[in-house]
Amino acid sequence: MDGFQPPARRWLGYYGEAPTPTSYFPLAPAHVLDTRYAVGAPKGQLDGGKVLRLKVLGVAGVPVGARTVLLSLTALNATANTAVTAFAENTARPAGAAVEAGRGLPATVRVEVPVGSDGYVDLYNQAGSMDLLADVQGYYA
């Protein structure tokens, strides 16, 4: 279209305190979790109602100063319909799920996860058991 001008960007607001500015740093994807092969966690499916602690700071190019990581999470071989919640270690588990998987159906999603002060993120499986994979794709610092 001749003369088309995109709309100006506008600040729509925020909830709570204004966040401290951060920058995104992309990384070459790195496989940091695979419960099928004991990568990043012991070998074996993650049972329902359990939390898997995943170390992300100082791993796969994520520096100690990173505050949030971008993960690609994949749920495989779920024995029941379930949901995985990703959140910072030592914080309350949020109500929303990062990835939802049907029984026997794989599911993948990209999610930004705050990193706990100890360098870990928590991955909580709601029901059944499943294999869980994660690839780091970048971080915010």
N, C-alpha and C positions, 0 to 999 in steps of 0.2 A: 504494500500500500504506500503510495506517495505521501510524504509528509507525516508518516506515522511516528508518534512520539510515545515511548512507553510511559506508563504512569510513574510519577515520582514515588520514591520509597518513603514510607511513613512509619514512624515508630508507633506501634499500637499499644504499648504498655507492657507491664510485667506484674507478677505477683510477688509480694515480699520485697526484700531488699534488692537493689540493683546488683546484678552479678559483677564480679570482678572481670574485666576483659581478659579473654584468653585467645590463644592462637591455635589453629589446627595444624598438626604435623602428620602428613600421610606417611605410611610405611609400606614396604613391600609386604603383602600378606604373609603371615607366619603362623604355622600350626602350633598352638600352645596348649590345646586340650584335645584328647581323644581317649575316652574311657574304654574303648575296645582294645587299646594297645598300651595302656599305662603311660600316656603322654600327659603330663601336667597333673595327674591324679592317679590313684591306684587303679589297676585294671578291674573292670566290673561295672555293671549298670548302676546308675544312680536311682536309689529306691525313692518311692513317694514319701513325702514328708521330711525328706533329708536335704541338707545343704552341702554343696561342694564348694570348698574354698579354693579359689584359683589365684595363684600369684601372678601379677601382671607387671609390677614395677621391677625394672632391672631385667626384664625378659623380652626377647625378640625385638630389641631396639627401643623399648619403652623406658625412658629415663626415670630416675627416682623422683624428679619434680613434676611428673605428669599428674593431673588431677582427674582426668576422665579418659577412658579408652573407648575406641570404636571396635566392637567385636562383631564378627559374623558367627552367630550361634546356630548350630544344627542339632536337632533332636532326631534320633534314629531308633528303630526297633522298639517303640513304645508299646508296653503291654496293656495300656489303657489310655483313654483320652486324657490328656494332661496339659499342663501349662508350666513353663519355666519362668521364674522371676529372677532378674539380675539386679543386684544392688551392691552398694559399698559395704564392705566388711565393717562390723561394729556399728551398724545403723539399723533402724527399723525396716523390716521388709515392706515394700510398697504393695498396694493392692493390685496394681496392674501387672499383667504378664508380658514378658519380652517375646516369647515364642509359644505358640499353642500347637500341639501335635495330636493327631488322631491315632488311635490304636493301629500300629503297623505302618503308619504313613510318615515319611520323612517331612520335616519342616525346617526351613532356614529363614533367618531374619538378621538384619544388621541392627545393632543397638549400641547406644552410647551409655556407658556405665561409669558412675563416679567411683573413684578408687578410694578404699579405706586408708586411714592413716598408717596402717601396717603394710600397705602395698598389695592388698588382696581385694578381689571382688567375690561376692557370694552368688551362687546359682542354686536356686531352690526348685525342686521338682514337687509338683502338687500331688500327683497320684501315679500308681503303677510303678514301673521301672523303665529305664531307657538308657541308651548310650547317648552321650553328649559330646559334641565337638565344638571347638572355638578357634577362630583365626583372628589375630590382632591385625587391624588394618590401618590404625593410626591412633593418635592421642591428642589431647588438649592440655596445654600448659600455660 
